[in-house]
Amino acid sequence: MLHFIKYNAIGIVNTLITLAVVWVLHQWLDWGKEISNFLGFVAGGINSYLMNRIWNFRSNNRKRTEVVRFLVVFLLSYALNLAALEGTSYLLENAEWCRSFTVWISQFMKPTYFANIVANVVYVLASFMLYKKWVFRK
């Protein structure tokens, strides 16, 4: 349970880093949603690895093996994230039943930025289980 609490604390920091990078690149600089999302996840991913290795799981595993596993999980989780990003963006931009929500959320942010938030939830859920069970296992 302590790992999950620490993981969520780290996750909050990672999420803030990820969303801040995406916000700056996509919302302010008007970069594409995919590249903004990817670079945000790279920034959050670097923080995630370091904080989880040092503070949460206090790993003594071989760094090379652990980094490779971390990258595999990162890429798999990111692929799920990207699918959620594209799917949510598509629905917000094209589905008639989402139209009123899209209009409402547009008052606060680009609908594609909201799609990044949804995709981030998918990433967090997938990555925690894989990090705990495979990357940082003892």
C-alpha positions as CSV (number, residue, x, y, z in Angstrom):
1,M,0.0,0.0,0.0
2,L,2.9,2.4,0.8
3,H,4.2,1.8,-2.7
4,F,0.9,2.8,-4.2
5,I,0.7,6.0,-2.1
6,K,4.2,6.9,-3.0
7,Y,3.6,6.0,-6.6
8,N,0.6,8.3,-6.7
9,A,2.6,11.1,-5.1
10,I,5.2,10.7,-7.8
11,G,2.4,10.4,-10.3
12,I,1.0,13.7,-9.3
13,V,4.4,15.3,-9.8
14,N,4.9,13.4,-13.2
15,T,1.4,14.5,-14.2
16,L,2.1,18.1,-13.4
17,I,5.3,18.0,-15.4
18,T,3.7,16.2,-18.3
19,L,0.7,18.4,-18.5
20,A,2.8,21.6,-18.0
21,V,5.0,20.6,-20.9
22,V,1.9,19.7,-23.0
23,W,0.2,23.0,-22.0
24,V,3.2,25.1,-23.1
25,L,3.8,23.2,-26.3
26,H,0.2,22.6,-27.4
27,Q,-1.8,25.3,-25.8
28,W,0.7,28.2,-26.0
29,L,3.0,27.4,-28.8
30,D,0.3,25.6,-30.9
31,W,2.5,22.5,-31.6
32,G,0.7,19.4,-32.7
33,K,-1.1,17.3,-30.0
34,E,1.0,14.2,-30.7
35,I,4.5,15.7,-30.4
36,S,3.4,17.9,-27.4
37,N,2.0,14.8,-25.7
38,F,5.1,12.7,-26.5
39,L,7.6,15.3,-25.2
40,G,5.4,15.8,-22.1
41,F,5.6,12.1,-21.4
42,V,9.3,12.0,-21.9
43,A,9.8,14.8,-19.3
44,G,7.4,13.0,-16.9
45,G,9.0,9.6,-17.7
46,I,12.5,10.7,-16.7
47,N,11.2,12.1,-13.4
48,S,9.2,8.9,-12.9
49,Y,12.1,6.6,-13.3
50,L,14.4,8.5,-11.0
51,M,11.9,9.1,-8.2
52,N,10.5,5.5,-8.4
53,R,13.9,3.9,-8.4
54,I,15.4,6.1,-5.6
55,W,12.4,6.9,-3.3
56,N,9.5,4.6,-4.0
57,F,10.8,1.2,-4.7
58,R,14.4,1.8,-3.5
59,S,15.6,-0.5,-6.2
60,N,18.9,-2.3,-6.1
61,N,18.3,-4.1,-9.4
62,R,20.9,-3.8,-12.1
63,K,20.4,-0.4,-13.7
64,R,20.8,-1.6,-17.3
65,T,18.1,-4.3,-17.0
66,E,15.8,-2.0,-15.0
67,V,16.2,0.9,-17.6
68,V,15.4,-1.5,-20.5
69,R,12.3,-2.7,-18.6
70,F,11.3,0.8,-17.7
71,L,11.5,1.8,-21.4
72,V,9.5,-1.2,-22.5
73,V,6.7,-0.3,-20.0
74,F,7.0,3.4,-20.8
75,L,6.5,2.7,-24.5
76,L,3.7,0.2,-24.0
77,S,1.9,2.5,-21.6
78,Y,2.5,5.4,-24.0
79,A,1.0,3.4,-26.9
80,L,-2.1,3.0,-24.8
81,N,-2.0,6.7,-23.9
82,L,-1.7,7.6,-27.6
83,A,-4.6,5.4,-28.5
84,A,-6.7,7.1,-25.8
85,L,-5.6,10.5,-27.0
86,E,-6.5,9.8,-30.6
87,G,-9.8,8.2,-29.7
88,T,-10.9,10.9,-27.3
89,S,-9.8,13.6,-29.7
90,Y,-11.8,12.0,-32.5
91,L,-14.9,11.7,-30.3
92,L,-14.6,15.3,-29.1
93,E,-14.1,16.6,-32.6
94,N,-16.6,14.4,-34.5
95,A,-19.2,12.7,-32.3
96,E,-22.5,14.4,-32.3
97,W,-23.2,13.2,-28.8
98,C,-20.1,14.9,-27.5
99,R,-20.8,18.3,-29.2
100,S,-22.2,20.1,-26.1
101,F,-19.4,18.9,-23.9
102,T,-16.8,20.0,-26.6
103,V,-18.4,23.4,-26.7
104,W,-18.4,23.7,-22.9
105,I,-14.8,22.5,-22.4
106,S,-13.7,24.8,-25.2
107,Q,-14.3,27.7,-22.8
108,F,-11.4,26.6,-20.7
109,M,-9.0,24.7,-23.0
110,K,-8.6,23.1,-26.4
111,P,-10.6,19.9,-26.5
112,T,-7.5,18.1,-27.6
113,Y,-5.8,19.3,-24.4
114,F,-8.7,17.7,-22.5
115,A,-8.0,14.6,-24.5
116,N,-4.5,14.6,-23.1
117,I,-5.9,14.6,-19.6
118,V,-8.0,11.5,-20.4
119,A,-5.1,9.8,-22.0
120,N,-2.9,10.5,-19.0
121,V,-5.3,8.6,-16.7
122,V,-5.0,5.6,-19.0
123,Y,-1.2,5.9,-18.8
124,V,-1.1,6.1,-15.0
125,L,-3.2,3.0,-14.5
126,A,-1.3,0.9,-17.0
127,S,2.1,2.0,-16.0
128,F,1.7,1.5,-12.2
129,M,0.8,-2.2,-12.5
130,L,3.7,-2.9,-15.0
131,Y,6.3,-0.9,-13.0
132,K,5.3,-2.6,-9.8
133,K,5.1,-6.2,-11.1
134,W,8.0,-6.2,-13.6
135,V,10.3,-3.2,-13.6
136,F,11.0,-2.6,-9.9
137,R,10.1,-6.0,-8.5
138,K,12.4,-7.3,-5.8
